Amino acid sequence: MQTPAQGQLVAITAQHLCESVEGSARLLNIGAGKSVVLETSLAEKGCSFTCDRLDIEDCVAEHPNVGSCYQCSAEHMDPLRSGAYDLVFSNYVLEHIEDLDSAIAEIYRILKPAGLCVCSIPNPKSPEFAIARRTPLWFHRFVRGGTGWHTHYSYESIRALGERFQRAGLETVNVAYYPFIRQYLSRFFLLRWIGALYDILVGLIGWKALMGNVCFVARKVAGKQASEIDQPESDASAVSAQ
């Protein structure tokens, strides 16, 4: 099931490739796993790109738009050239990275000037992830139907995450929040309908603290070192509900 933030990730990436990149773009999928859903979605939108893939596990996949596949961590992307990528994206990966500052520094290094980093991430302040942070992995896997990985939540809030990107030299350009608790209750017939009603109500209220599904976008600041960049504004978020 595609999350709203994942759909936003694809839309923003496609728009950037069409409007800001001449010729075939070079992308990097961090935490790619074996799925090629995002690459396929971008190709279906008519984007011209080659997408390299990176994961701590084997991430080799067959797809016309897939380029090189690297088995290494986001914190240590040594095989990747500096300034090589027009855009970096990840789908629910940042929360699993323990040394997040090192990973962000690496993202800054490999991006071209004005390159984008687009991530779908959980909002750790939302109810479902506040519970997930305090429950054992086996319970999380039970709710999710067998899938789940160790989660570090190295950022305590979306605002704090933006500040960490800012210090590394990437300015926050858009944050979109979505309620999507029904995804985590989809295996349970009654609960998923309660979750759907909850999502509708939260969307109508527009209370970001209750929205767990987030698309976060940052841009590498061209011509500046990280130490020269101003602190982030108090709130640069764009709120969407679905």
C-alpha atoms as one frame of an Amber mdcrd trajectory, in Angstrom:
protein
   0.000   0.000   0.000   1.447   3.333  -1.055   1.501   5.926   1.690   0.542
   9.550   0.927   4.116  10.621   1.730   5.467   8.081  -0.747   3.128   9.441
  -3.411   4.352  12.958  -2.602   7.953  11.755  -2.836   7.332  10.499  -6.373
   5.455  13.669  -7.378   8.142  16.035  -6.074  10.942  13.975  -7.615   9.221
  13.873 -11.003   8.520  17.616 -10.918  12.151  18.385 -10.055  13.445  16.184
 -12.873  11.120  17.808 -15.404  11.692  21.418 -14.338  15.245  21.597 -12.999
  17.387  18.868 -14.586  18.555  18.952 -18.185  18.984  15.593 -19.864  18.985
  12.323 -17.953  19.144  12.802 -14.187  21.259  10.791 -11.766  19.327   9.630
  -8.707  20.185   7.621  -5.609  17.712   5.403  -3.767  18.945   5.031  -0.165
  17.701   1.920   1.605  16.431   0.536  -1.676  16.057  -3.097  -0.642  14.760
  -5.239  -3.507  11.747  -3.110  -4.387  11.692  -1.111  -7.632   8.284   0.475
  -6.960   9.695   4.004  -6.786  11.813   3.628  -9.915   8.800   2.212 -11.775
   6.549   5.057 -10.579   9.030   7.659 -11.804   9.473   5.912 -15.160   5.690
   5.810 -15.624   5.651   9.599 -15.245   7.977   9.886 -18.242  11.074  10.932
 -16.298  14.509  10.462 -17.852  16.898   9.146 -15.197  19.357   6.556 -14.015
  18.857   5.502 -10.411  21.683   4.030  -8.382  20.703   1.984  -5.338  22.216
   1.651  -1.867  21.452  -0.601   1.101  23.295  -2.448   3.872  21.846  -5.628
   2.330  21.877  -6.828  -1.266  19.856  -4.317  -3.309  20.583  -5.508  -6.859
  17.421  -5.318  -8.965  16.510  -5.602 -12.620  14.951  -2.448 -14.020  15.667
  -0.378 -17.172  16.408   2.721 -15.070  18.562   1.068 -12.407  22.279   1.840
 -12.550  24.896   0.797 -10.002  23.945  -0.998  -6.782  26.033  -0.452  -3.658
  25.983  -2.589  -0.521  27.026  -0.133   2.181  25.484   2.056   4.859  24.100
   5.556   4.445  26.641   6.750   7.022  29.587   5.576   4.908  28.873   6.001
   1.195  32.562   5.870   0.296  32.098   4.211  -3.142  29.927   7.110  -4.343
  31.496  10.158  -5.974  31.060  13.608  -4.440  28.641  15.892  -6.278  27.356
  13.070  -8.484  23.596  13.164  -7.885  20.794  15.505  -8.902  18.479  14.019
  -6.287  18.620  11.543  -3.414  15.500   9.891  -2.037  14.556   7.386   0.642
  11.292   5.769   1.681  10.960   5.213   5.451  14.698   4.835   6.010  15.995
   7.778   8.090  14.352   6.476  11.261  16.440   3.288  10.984  19.806   5.108
  10.809  21.659   5.291  14.118  24.338   7.844  13.158  22.023  10.212  11.338
  24.402  13.193  11.285  26.996  11.143   9.372  24.346  10.028   6.886  23.184
  13.610   6.315  26.791  14.735   5.827  27.200  12.025   3.192  23.996  13.091
   1.456  25.336  16.649   1.330  28.639  15.392  -0.118  27.178  13.331  -2.957
  24.538  15.860  -4.042  25.187  18.393  -6.769  24.748  22.078  -5.840  21.019
  22.763  -5.401  20.348  19.022  -5.484  17.340  17.714  -3.567  16.931  15.159
  -0.812  13.346  13.828  -0.667  12.347  11.468   2.144   9.176   9.846   3.368
   9.525   9.473   7.130   7.477   8.909  10.280   6.596  11.760  12.588   7.941
  10.476  15.945   5.506  12.736  17.816   2.410  11.091  16.319   0.485   8.561
  18.436   1.250   5.459  16.353   4.993   6.086  16.344   5.074   7.164  19.973
   3.654   3.695  20.702   5.990   1.990  18.212   9.032   3.539  19.917   8.014
   1.927  23.203   7.053  -1.547  22.003   9.360  -4.482  21.190  10.238  -5.349
  17.601   8.232  -8.590  17.700   5.041  -6.674  18.461   5.728  -4.198  15.665
   6.228  -7.111  13.257   2.998  -8.720  14.454   1.012  -5.559  13.708   2.749
  -5.135  10.337   2.287  -8.778   9.329   5.881  -9.958   9.715   7.857  -6.981
   8.428   9.839  -4.570  10.548  13.384  -3.489  11.333  15.150  -2.010  14.327
  14.269   1.659  14.579  16.486   4.296  16.218  14.465   7.507  15.768  17.674
   9.545  15.931  15.584  12.700  15.455  13.078  13.598  18.173  10.833  15.721
  15.936  10.481  16.847  12.339  11.645  20.334  13.328  14.769  18.862  14.931
  15.427  16.832  11.784  15.268  20.012   9.699  17.769  21.665  12.015  20.185
  18.761  11.587  19.920  19.008   7.809  20.421  22.781   8.060  23.637  22.390
  10.039  24.930  20.031   7.359  24.233  22.539   4.564  20.778  21.475   3.365
  17.863  23.877   3.761  14.339  22.602   4.351  12.127  23.567   1.415   8.929
  21.617   2.127   7.372  19.439   4.822   3.988  17.801   4.162   2.105  15.918
   6.884  -0.530  13.222   6.331  -2.629  11.102   8.703  -2.346   7.447   7.703
  -2.806   5.324  10.799  -5.061   2.918   8.892  -1.983   1.530   7.154  -0.710
   0.101  10.430  -4.090  -1.406  11.289  -4.841  -2.801   7.830  -4.589  -6.442
   8.971  -7.403  -6.007  11.490 -10.860  -5.635   9.950 -12.570  -3.466  12.570
  -9.487  -1.483  13.564  -8.658  -0.465  10.012 -12.072   1.197   9.652 -11.607
   2.958  12.964  -8.168   4.036  11.711  -9.686   5.352   8.473 -12.209   7.415
  10.444  -9.398   8.714  12.653  -7.438   9.776   9.547 -10.435  11.677   8.184
 -11.013  13.512  11.438  -7.339  14.389  11.916  -7.177  15.598   8.323 -10.150
  17.875   8.888  -8.666  19.264  12.100  -5.232  19.706  10.469  -3.321  18.915
  13.659   0.184  18.003  12.503   1.151  16.409  15.822  -1.365  13.627  15.080
  -0.166  13.054  11.514   2.393  10.258  11.328   3.152  10.213   7.599   5.578
  12.921   6.438   7.327  13.884   3.209  10.434  15.953   3.979  12.340  17.842
   1.284  15.707  19.578   1.658  17.995  21.290  -0.860  21.767  21.519  -0.878
  22.640  25.187  -0.511  24.883  26.117  -3.423  27.972  28.183  -2.742  27.791
  28.038   1.063  29.464  26.010   3.715  27.282  24.511   6.418  28.643  26.958
   9.004  27.501  29.926   6.888  23.860  28.915   6.724  21.230  30.612   8.875
  19.240  28.607  11.371  15.902  27.291  10.017  12.769  29.380  10.305  10.348
  28.515  13.067   7.948  26.764  10.694   8.390  26.165   6.963   5.876  23.331
   6.726   3.226  22.776   4.115   0.387  20.689   5.549  -1.617  18.281   3.427
  -4.207  15.749   4.510  -5.524  12.754   2.668
